[in-house]
Amino acid sequence: MAITLALTGKKEQAIEAYRKALELKPGYPDALTNLGNLLLETDQTEEAIQICKRLVQLSPDLHAAQFNLANALAKADVPEPAEAAYERALQLAPRHLDTMKNFAVFLSSQKKYDEAIHVLRKAAILEPGNWEILNNLGIVYTEREQFDVAISCFQDAIQYAPENCDIQFHLGKALEESKQTQDAMIVFRKILRQHPNHPGAAFHLGSLVAMLGDYEYAYDIFQQLYQSDPTNTASLFGMGSVRLKQGKVGSAVGYFETLAGLEPEHLPSRLHLIDLYSRQMRNKDVEKHVEEALETHPENAVLWNYKGHIQNQKKQIKKALKSFLKAVELDDTYVHSYSNLATIYQSMGMFADARQVLEKAYELTPLPEYRLALASLLPPIPASMEEIQEVRKTFKQNIEEMHADGVQIDTSIKLTPGTFYLAYQGYNDRPIIERMAELYQVKNNLSWNPEAPTVTRDGKIRIGFISSLFYNHTIGSLMKGIIEN
């Protein structure tokens, strides 16, 4: 009866029938085997493991018992016992292809690529024309970034299964990752001719087309994908990304917001929204998305960095410090966390700590703006007149060394040099600041031609002052009236 129920798709009823059968005959091997498989299929993994272990105890030399136990342990992410069970299963049945294939997939999931290749090569010798083995080999070689070998494996697999879209899709991805863009696009287009609504091929083709700058064509690809399957959130992300590249920020935000609503755990859309809202100074929206994203991605360093930034804006310095330190703990290569930590440390008077984290930032990303930040890292209040002179002397030397090295800094860089405390020292800072300013690469992107002005002058020079930073700053609140009038 249990077999009939399972064949007709009534898996839960079949499971109950097998449980009753085992109450009558606890050591019945077929019932244990079938029950274990059904439990695994219905994601009742823990019970499946216990059933498989019972079968192994009864029949330790039964290949199916070890194989099923290995599959259950692998699904439960218990790596060491799973690997041992697969090895035992292969000892009992060295030529069993399904065991080899599953073992190789498991090894790949553990990033043991050499071992996975070894197992699959053995399987390929046993059955040279097996497209699935060749396809799996290609996938493993792709993970190892041995793209030429991977592509060869996929091409061999296609010879045995020319209509199989999965192989073609993996081939396209390998070509894409190996920077063979045109060949990858040919493969993805071929898949779409056979299966016009193939989501993976459409998304990758759209992404490549966008990368080449044909944004409207890319948008059309993503839009068609969305129309064919409104549940495909990748198409929303694609349309949002294209609109963002086109500078259509409002449209991009709409797509990312829709995606975040449909799939709250979708991190890339959240990060785009957080970045866009940060640029627009929409702090409440930034905070909302950071908090929601951290619920599903508490391990993401970028989110903790944003959280620290929000807390710092609220003058919650100690909380901000903890968040930035958390970001560094999660990813010690994320350079923005170090520059933010430097700001916090400097505001807390922890000058040595600020220098240490800035040095780490410069080590990770040796850009001139970080070198200038280090050069201009000044103590808020030097301990003596002698120290003031030493600080100024060192700062001047650092600036001159940068000039000697031909350093030039892009004016679009947002990292601000720490010259604020120079004014506290009571000296004329203009020569130092002028020399520092000469490091910046000023580019005039204005269309105005001073030789042929389009406006008439009335003797007054009017200067516009636009700054979201200064608007909320003390100087902004004090000077708003003067600026407005």
C-alpha positions in Angstrom: 0.0 0.0 0.0 2.8 2.4 0.9 4.4 1.9 -2.6 1.1 2.6 -4.3 0.6 5.8 -2.2 4.1 7.0 -3.1 3.6 6.3 -6.8 0.4 8.3 -6.8 2.1 11.3 -5.2 0.5 10.9 -1.7 3.9 11.0 0.0 2.8 11.9 3.5 0.3 9.0 3.5 3.0 6.7 2.2 5.3 7.8 5.0 2.7 6.9 7.6 2.1 3.6 6.0 5.9 2.8 6.1 6.0 3.9 9.8 3.2 1.4 10.6 4.9 -1.3 8.6 8.1 -0.8 10.6 6.1 -1.0 13.9 5.1 -4.5 12.8 8.5 -5.4 11.4 11.2 -3.0 12.7 14.1 -4.5 10.7 12.4 -4.6 7.3 15.2 -3.2 4.9 12.9 -2.2 2.0 10.6 -0.3 4.3 13.6 1.5 5.9 15.1 2.3 2.5 11.8 3.7 1.0 10.9 5.6 4.1 14.3 7.2 4.3 14.0 8.3 0.6 10.5 9.7 1.1 11.5 11.6 4.2 14.4 13.1 2.3 12.2 14.1 -0.6 9.8 15.9 1.8 12.6 17.7 3.6 12.2 15.8 6.8 16.0 15.4 6.9 16.6 14.7 10.6 14.2 11.8 10.7 15.6 10.6 7.3 19.1 10.5 8.9 17.8 8.4 11.8 16.1 5.9 9.5 19.2 5.6 7.3 21.3 5.0 10.4 19.0 2.2 11.5 19.4 0.6 8.1 23.2 0.9 8.2 23.2 -0.7 11.7 21.1 -3.6 10.3 23.0 -3.9 7.0 26.4 -2.2 7.2 27.6 -3.8 3.9 24.5 -2.8 2.0 25.5 -0.1 -0.6 22.0 1.5 -0.7 22.1 2.0 3.0 25.4 3.9 3.0 24.4 5.8 -0.2 21.1 7.0 1.3 22.8 7.9 4.6 25.4 9.9 2.7 22.7 11.8 0.7 20.8 12.6 3.9 23.9 13.8 5.8 24.9 15.9 2.8 21.5 17.6 2.6 21.7 18.3 6.4 25.1 19.9 5.8 27.0 17.5 8.1 30.1 17.3 5.9 32.6 14.9 7.6 30.1 12.0 8.3 28.6 12.6 4.8 32.0 12.3 3.1 32.8 9.1 5.1 29.4 7.6 4.1 30.1 8.3 0.4 33.5 6.8 0.6 32.1 3.7 2.3 29.4 3.4 -0.4 32.0 3.6 -3.1 34.0 0.9 -1.4 30.9 -1.3 -1.5 30.1 -0.4 -5.1 33.1 1.1 -6.8 31.4 1.4 -10.2 28.1 2.9 -9.1 27.7 6.1 -11.2 25.0 7.8 -9.1 27.2 7.5 -6.0 30.1 9.0 -7.9 27.9 11.9 -9.3 26.4 12.7 -5.9 29.7 12.4 -4.2 31.3 14.8 -6.7 28.5 17.3 -6.2 29.0 17.1 -2.4 32.7 17.6 -2.8 32.2 20.6 -5.0 29.8 22.1 -2.4 32.7 21.8 0.1 35.1 23.5 -2.4 37.1 20.3 -2.7 37.4 20.7 -6.4 40.4 18.4 -7.0 38.7 15.5 -5.2 35.5 16.1 -7.1 37.3 16.1 -10.5 39.1 12.9 -9.5 35.8 11.2 -8.8 34.2 12.5 -12.0 37.1 11.5 -14.1 36.8 7.9 -12.9 33.1 8.1 -13.7 33.8 9.4 -17.2 36.1 6.4 -17.8 33.4 4.0 -16.8 30.8 5.7 -19.0 32.5 8.0 -21.6 29.3 9.1 -23.3 27.5 10.2 -20.2 26.6 13.9 -20.8 25.7 14.5 -17.1 29.2 13.5 -15.9 30.8 15.7 -18.6 28.5 18.6 -17.6 29.3 18.2 -14.0 33.0 18.1 -14.8 32.6 21.4 -16.7 30.8 23.0 -13.7 33.6 22.0 -11.4 36.3 23.3 -13.8 34.3 26.6 -14.0 34.4 26.9 -10.2 38.2 26.4 -10.4 38.3 29.1 -13.2 39.9 26.6 -15.6 37.6 27.9 -18.3 39.3 26.3 -21.3 38.9 22.8 -19.8 35.4 23.6 -18.6 34.3 24.8 -22.1 35.8 21.7 -23.6 33.8 19.5 -21.2 30.5 21.3 -22.0 31.1 21.0 -25.7 31.7 17.3 -25.4 28.6 16.9 -23.3 26.5 18.8 -26.0 27.6 16.2 -28.6 25.8 13.5 -26.6 22.8 15.8 -25.7 22.6 18.5 -28.3 19.1 19.7 -27.2 19.9 20.0 -23.5 19.6 23.6 -22.5 21.2 23.1 -19.1 24.5 22.2 -20.7 24.3 25.1 -23.2 23.5 27.5 -20.3 26.5 26.3 -18.3 28.6 26.7 -21.5 27.4 30.3 -21.9 28.2 31.1 -18.3 31.7 29.7 -18.7 32.3 31.7 -21.8 31.0 34.8 -20.0 33.2 34.3 -17.0 36.2 33.8 -19.3 35.5 37.2 -21.0 34.5 35.6 -24.3 31.5 37.9 -24.4 30.5 37.6 -28.0 30.6 33.7 -27.9 28.6 33.7 -24.7 25.9 35.9 -26.3 25.7 33.6 -29.3 25.1 30.7 -26.9 22.4 32.5 -24.9 20.6 33.6 -28.1 20.6 30.0 -29.3 19.0 28.9 -26.0 16.4 31.7 -26.3 15.5 30.6 -29.9 14.8 27.1 -28.5 13.2 28.3 -25.3 12.2 32.0 -25.6 11.4 32.4 -21.9 14.5 30.7 -20.5 15.1 33.0 -17.5 18.8 32.3 -17.0 19.7 32.8 -20.7 17.6 36.0 -20.9 19.1 37.5 -17.7 22.7 36.8 -18.7 22.1 38.0 -22.3 20.5 41.2 -21.0 23.4 41.8 -18.6 26.0 41.3 -21.3 24.1 43.6 -23.7 23.9 46.3 -20.9 27.6 45.9 -20.3 28.3 46.6 -23.9 26.3 49.8 -23.6 23.1 48.9 -25.5 20.8 49.8 -22.7 17.5 50.0 -24.5 18.0 46.5 -26.1 19.0 45.2 -22.6 15.9 46.8 -21.1 13.7 45.2 -23.8 15.2 41.7 -23.0 14.5 42.1 -19.2 11.0 43.5 -19.9 10.1 40.6 -22.1 11.4 38.2 -19.4 9.2 40.0 -16.9 6.1 39.9 -19.1 6.6 36.1 -19.7 7.0 35.5 -15.9 6.0 38.3 -13.5 7.3 36.2 -10.6 10.9 36.4 -12.1 12.5 38.9 -9.8 15.8 38.8 -11.7 14.0 40.7 -14.5 13.1 43.5 -12.1 16.7 43.7 -11.0 17.8 43.8 -14.6 15.4 46.6 -15.5 16.4 48.6 -12.4 20.1 48.1 -13.1 19.7 49.3 -16.7 17.7 52.4 -15.7 20.3 53.2 -13.1 23.1 53.1 -15.7 21.0 55.4 -17.9 20.7 57.8 -15.0 17.0 57.3 -14.7 17.2 57.1 -10.9 13.5 57.4 -10.2 12.6 54.5 -12.4 15.5 52.4 -11.0 14.3 53.1 -7.5 10.8 51.9 -8.4 12.1 48.6 -9.7 14.3 48.0 -6.7 11.5 48.9 -4.3 9.2 46.5 -6.0 11.8 43.8 -5.9 12.5 44.4 -2.2 8.8 44.1 -1.5 8.4 40.8 -3.4 11.7 39.3 -2.2 12.8 41.1 1.1 16.0 39.0 1.3 17.3 40.2 -2.1 20.5 41.9 -1.0 21.7 43.5 -4.3 18.4 45.5 -4.7 18.6 46.6 -1.0 22.2 47.8 -1.5 21.2 49.8 -4.6 18.3 51.4 -2.7 20.5 52.2 0.3 23.2 53.8 -2.0 20.6 55.8 -4.0 18.8 57.0 -0.9 22.1 57.9 0.8 23.0 60.2 -2.2 19.6 61.8 -1.9 20.1 62.3 1.9 16.9 60.3 2.5 18.2 59.1 5.8 14.9 57.6 7.1 14.7 55.4 4.0 18.3 54.4 4.3 17.8 53.4 7.9 14.7 51.5 7.1 16.3 49.4 4.4 19.5 48.8 6.4 17.5 47.5 9.4 15.3 45.3 7.2 18.3 43.9 5.2 20.2 43.1 8.4 17.4 40.9 9.5 18.1 38.5 6.6 21.8 39.3 6.1 23.4 40.0 9.5 26.8 38.8 8.1 27.1 41.6 5.5 29.8 44.1 6.2 28.4 46.7 3.9 25.2 46.9 5.8 27.0 47.2 9.1 29.1 50.0 7.6 25.9 51.9 6.6 24.4 51.3 10.0 27.5 52.9 11.6 27.2 55.8 9.2 23.6 56.4 10.3 24.5 56.1 13.9 27.3 58.6 13.5 25.0 61.1 11.8 22.7 60.8 14.9 25.8 61.5 17.1 25.6 57.9 18.5 29.3 57.7 18.4 29.8 54.5 20.6 27.1 52.6 18.7 28.7 53.8 15.4 32.1 52.5 16.6 30.6 49.1 17.4 29.0 48.9 13.9 32.1 49.8 12.1 34.1 47.3 14.1 31.5 44.7 13.3 31.9 45.5 9.6 35.7 45.0 9.9 35.2 41.8 11.8 32.9 40.4 9.0 35.1 41.6 6.1 38.6 42.9 6.9 39.1 43.9 3.2 36.2 46.4 3.0 38.1 49.6 2.9 35.2 52.0 3.6 34.8 50.6 7.1 38.4 51.6 7.9 38.0 55.2 6.7 34.8 55.6 8.7 36.6 54.1 11.8 39.3 56.7 11.3 36.7 59.5 11.5 35.2 58.0 14.7 38.6 57.5 16.3 39.7 61.0 15.5 36.5 62.5 16.9 37.1 60.5 20.1 40.7 61.8 20.3 42.1 58.3 19.6 44.8 59.7 17.2 47.0 56.5 17.1 44.0 54.3 16.4 42.8 56.6 13.6 46.2 56.5 12.0 46.4 52.7 12.3 43.0 52.1 10.5 43.8 54.7 7.8 47.1 52.9 7.1 45.1 49.7 6.7 42.8 51.4 4.3 45.8 52.7 2.3 47.3 49.2 2.4 44.1 47.7 0.9 43.5 50.5 -1.6 46.7 52.5 -2.2 44.8 55.5 -3.7 46.1 59.1 -3.4 43.1 60.3 -1.3 44.0 57.8 1.4 47.6 59.0 1.3 46.4 62.6 1.8 44.1 61.5 4.6 47.1 60.0 6.4 49.2 63.1 5.7 46.5 65.4 7.1 45.7 63.4 10.1 46.2 66.0 12.8 45.7 65.8 16.5 42.8 68.1 17.7 44.9 69.8 20.4 48.7 69.3 20.4 50.2 69.0 23.8 52.7 71.9 23.4 53.9 74.7 21.2 56.8 72.5 20.1 54.3 69.7 19.1 52.3 72.2 17.1 55.5 73.1 15.1 56.3 69.5 14.6 52.8 68.7 13.4 52.9 71.5 10.8 56.4 70.6 9.7 55.4 67.0 9.2 52.2 67.9 7.3 54.2 70.2 4.9 56.8 67.4 4.3 54.0 64.9 3.5 52.4 67.3 1.0 55.8 68.0 -0.7 56.5 64.3 -0.9 53.2 63.8 -2.7 54.1 66.5 -5.1 57.5 65.0 -5.7 55.8 61.6 -6.4 53.5 63.3 -9.0 50.3 62.5 -7.0 47.1 63.9 -8.4 43.7 63.5 -6.8 40.4 63.5 -8.6 38.2 66.3 -7.3 35.1 63.9 -7.4 36.7 61.9 -4.5 34.5 62.4 -1.4 37.2 61.6 1.2 37.8 64.9 3.0 41.4 65.7 4.2 41.6 66.3 7.9 42.8 69.9 7.8 40.0 71.2 10.1 42.3 71.3 13.2 45.0 73.4 11.4 42.9 76.5 12.2 43.1 75.7 15.9 46.8 76.3 15.9 46.7 80.1 15.3 48.9 80.4 12.2 48.4 81.5 8.7 47.3 78.2 6.9 46.9 79.6 3.5 50.3 78.6 2.0 49.8 75.0 3.3 46.2 74.7 2.0 47.1 76.2 -1.4 49.9 73.7 -1.7 47.6 70.8 -0.8 44.9 72.1 -3.2 47.4 71.9 -6.0 47.3 68.1 -5.6 43.7 68.1 -6.9 43.0 67.5 -10.5 40.5 70.2 -11.4 38.5 69.5 -14.5 36.2 72.2 -15.9 33.2 70.4 -17.2 31.0 73.6 -17.6 29.7 74.5 -21.0 30.1 78.3 -20.3 32.6 80.0 -22.5 34.2 83.1 -20.8 35.1 84.5 -24.3 31.5 84.5 -25.4 29.3 84.9 -22.3 25.5 84.4 -22.8 24.5 86.6 -19.9 25.0 90.3 -19.4 26.8 91.5 -16.3 25.6 94.4 -14.1 28.8 94.8 -12.2 28.1 92.1 -9.6 29.6 88.7 -9.4 27.0 86.2 -8.1 28.2 82.9 -6.7 25.8 80.0 -6.0 26.3 77.9 -2.9 24.9 74.3 -3.0 25.8 71.8 -0.3 23.6 69.3 1.5 26.4 68.8 4.0 26.7 72.5 4.9 22.9 72.9 4.9 22.7 70.7 8.0 26.0 71.8 9.5 26.4 74.5 12.1 27.9 76.9 9.6 24.9 76.4 7.3 22.3 77.1 10.0 24.2 80.3 11.0 24.7 81.5 7.4 21.5 80.5 5.7 20.0 84.0 5.9 23.2 85.6 4.4 23.3 83.0 1.6 19.6 83.4 0.8 19.9 87.1 0.6 
